[in-house]
Amino acid sequence: MGRKRRGLPINGWIAIDKPLGLTSTDVVTRVRRMTGAAKVGHGGTLDPLASGVLPIALGEATKTVAYVMDGAKTYRWQVTWGEARSTDDREGVVTETSPVRPAIADIEAVIPRFLGEIEQVPPAYSAVKIGGRRAYDLARSDEPVELKSRIVRIDRFTLIDATEDTATFEVGCGKGAYIRSLARDIALALGTVGHVSLLRRTSCGPFHEMNAISLDMLEDFGHSAASAKLVLPVETALDDIPALALTEDEARRLQNGQALPVDRLAVPNPHPSISAGATVRAMVEERLVALARIDGVEVRPIRVLNL
């Protein structure tokens, strides 16, 4: 029996402009086939009915996915007034209608209520778990879905355009915010019902739509994607994490799982963000060797990277 072929050792990120109709897993599968990378993951799910920035992690970058998922995101989206749908987007069945169409002045007046930290109930058709089962599985089985509200952060909420039946917004938000819930809730606040009819993610952490490439473009480059400079460095996702300079010997010990005494590090590290409890990028010159945490008087490895 032949030996299983191993993937190529490609490490880094590709920002894909996900088209409508594909799941995030579909994109991961296609990128794996196109690039031949050994390991591939994504930095934040986009529904099939959403398009836009989907960060794809290759190789050692898969170890940093959580830092992208936790990052800020921006969306451009459209709400259609007058129809509530089971999924809170255009895919679901109509569950309620309303003749009310809000005026622009009323929309602008209600937006401040949805800024900052707000309580939000996720959509019934979401991946939130209830008793070990996904909410969307319960909803599809016509079982009752009772989701608790959670605190999410909305940093920016701007009305871009409006017609009688629709309004288009741009929203900047933190981890865990659902645009479908935002559409549902702003409609209710305006005395009507509504659902998301268009949704596009314009940024995800450090990745922006202006730098995202199509799957067709990636297909053209295939296994030469890395040499064509389409693959961004692993550190792209970690720019806001302070760097901790190490020697080769210190890096080797950290990569072997050993803690390093802070007061015995060979290279001075005066960075003001590096304090007890801080996560740092452990670096040897320009090479990332690990993500680590300052744990009291020691530096302890969180994720070792082999770059």
N, C-alpha and C positions, 0 to 999 in steps of 0.2 A: 504494500500500500504506500502511495506517495506521501511525502512529508507535506504538511499543510504550509502553504505559502504565507510568509509573514509580510505585514504591511511595511510601507516606507517610513523611515524615521523623520517625519515632518513635524516640527513643533511651532506653534503659533496660532494666530487667529485670522479668519477670513470673515469679513462683514458681508453677508449675503442679503440682497434685496429680495425677500421672499415674495413670490407671486401669490395671487389669490388661488385657492383651491387645494394647495398642498398643506399637509400638517408639518410641524417642525421636525418630526421623526422622518417624514418623507425627504426633507431637505438633507438631514444628516446622512441618510442612506445614499442619496445621490452624490453628496460631496465625498463620501468615503470611496465610492466607485470611481469618481472622476480623478481624485488625487492619489488614490492608493495608500492613503495614510493608515497607519496601524490603529490609531485610536481617534475617534471623532465624537464630539458632543456639542450641545448648544447652550447658549447663555441666556435663555429665557423664552418660554413657549409663546408662540403666536398661533391663534386659532386659524383654521383653514379659510375663514371669511375675512381674515386680516392680512394686510400686506406690510412690507417694510423691513426694517433692520432686524436681522436675525444673526447675532454673532455666533460663529461656528469655531469651536476649539479643536485644535489638532494636536495629537501627541501629548507632550507634557503640559500644554495649556489646559487640558481637561481637568487638571488639578486645581485650576484657578477659577473654574466656572462660577462658584458660589459668590465670588467678589463682583462679577458682572450682574448676576441675578439680584444681588442686594443693592445695586446702583440705581441712580435716578433714570427715569425713562420719560420720553415725550411722545405724545400721540396727536395726530390730526384726525378728527372723526366727525361724523354727521349723525344727528338724531332726526328721526322722522316722527313728527307729532301725530297723535290721534289713534295710534295702534300700540297696545301692549302685546308682547309676544312671549311665549313660554320660555324661550331661551334668552330674552332681552336683546336679541339681534334678529336680522331678517330671516334667519333659518327656521325659526320656531313658528308655531301656529298662533294665530291671533286669539288672545284670551280676553281682550277688552278693547272697546273703542271709545272715543270722545270727540265731540265736534269742536272742542276748544283749541284755538291756535294762538299761542302767546305772541304778544307784541314785542318788538325788539327792546323797547325800554324796560319791559317787565323781565325779559331774559337777563339784561345787563344788571338789573336791580337785585336779582336773586343769586347771581354768581358769587358774591362775597361770602354767602352762607356755606359755600363748598370749598373754601380756601383754608389752608392750614391743616391741623389735625382734625379729622372728622370721623364720625362713626359710619360704617358702611356694612351692609349685609351682602355677602357675595351672591351672585346669581345661583338659582337652583341648579342650572346646568353648569357646574364648575367642578374643578378637581379637588375641592375641599373634602376632607374625609369626615364622615359621620359614623361613629361606631365601627371604624375600620373599613368602611365602604365609601367609594367616591360618590359625591352628591349627584353627579350626572347619571350614574348607574341606578340610583334610587329613583330619580326623576323619570328615566326611560322605562322603569318598571312600574310606573304610576304609584310608587310608594311615597308617603309623606316626606317632604324635605324641610326640616326646620334648622336653619343655619343661624348661628349667633352673630351678632354684629362685632366688628373689629375696628380698631383705630388704624386709619391709613392717613398718609400725608399727601395733600395736594398743594404743590408749590406755585403753580401758575395755571390760570383758567381764563382763556381769552376767547371771546366771540369773534369769529373771522367773517362769517357771511350768514345771511338768513333769507329764506323765502317764506311764503305763507305756511308751507308744510314741513320745512326742514330748517335746521340750523347747523352750522359748521363751527367747530371749536378746535383750539389747540390747548393741550393740557400737559403740564409737567408734574410728575408724581413720583412717589417713592415706592418701595417694594410692597406688593400685595394689593395695590389699588386696582379695582375692576372698572374699566370704562363702561361696560354694560350696566353696572350698578349705578354709575354716575348718570348715565342717560335716563335710566328708570327714575332715579330720585329727583333729578332736576325737573323732569316732566311733572311728577307728582307735586313738587313745590310750586309749579306754575298752574296747577289746577287742571292738568290734562294727563295723558299717558303718552309713552313714547318708547322707541327702541333704537338701537344702533343700526344704521343702514350702510355706513361706510366706516372703515377703521384702518388707519395706517400708523405704524410706529416709525417715527422719524429719528429717534435716537435711543440707544440702550447703553448706559454707562458711557464709556469713551468712544463708542461707535456711532457714526452719524450717516444719514442717508446719502449725503453728498460723496461719501467714500465707499458706499456699499456697491457691490457688483452683482450682476444677474447670474443666474445659473448657466445661461447660454454662454456668457463670457468665460465663466470658469471652465465650461466644457471645452471651449476652444483651446485653453491652455493645458488642461488635463494634468498629467503628472509633472509638468514643468511649471506649475503654479508657484512653487516656492522660488524658483530661479527667476520667474517673471515679476517677483516682488509683490505678488498679490497676498502673500502670507505676512501678516504683521507680527512683530515680536511678542513673545509670551508676556513681557512686561507691560504691553499696551493696556492690559486690564488692571494694572496695579499702580498706575501713575500717582495716585493719591496716597499711597502707602510709603512712609519714609524708608530710606535706605540705611542699612547698617553695614559698614565696611568691615570685612574680615580678611585675614590672611588665608593662604591656601591650607595651612595646617588647621586653623580654626574651622574653616569650611568643611574640611574632611571629617573632623570630629562631629560637627553639627549634623552632617549628612548621615553619619553612623548612629544618630540618635542620642548623642551625648549633649548635655547642657553645658553652656559656657558661662563662667563667672563674668559678670558685667565689668567688674573693676579690674579684670586681668586681660581685657581685650587689648591686642597689640596696637590697633589703630584708634586714635581718638575719634569719638562720635558725638560731636556737640549739637546735633540736630535737636531743636527745641521740641519736636513732636515725639521724640523717643523718650518715653517715661514708663513707669511701672504699668503693666497691662497692655501696652501698645503692641500692635502687630507691625512687623518690619519686614522689608525685603533684605535678606542676607545676601550680600554681594561680595564677589572677589573682583575688584576693578569693575569692568562692565558686565560681568557674568553673574546671572541670578542663580544661586545655589539652593535657596530654601525660603519658605515663608516661616517666620519664627515669631515668638511672643516673648516680651520682656516680663518674666515671671519673678517679681521681687528682685533678687540680686543675680538672677540667671537669665540667659537667653535659651529658650527651649524650642526645638523644631516643631512646626505644625505640619508643613508639607515640604518634603524634600523633592527637588527638581533635578533631573539629570539632563543638563543642556551642554 
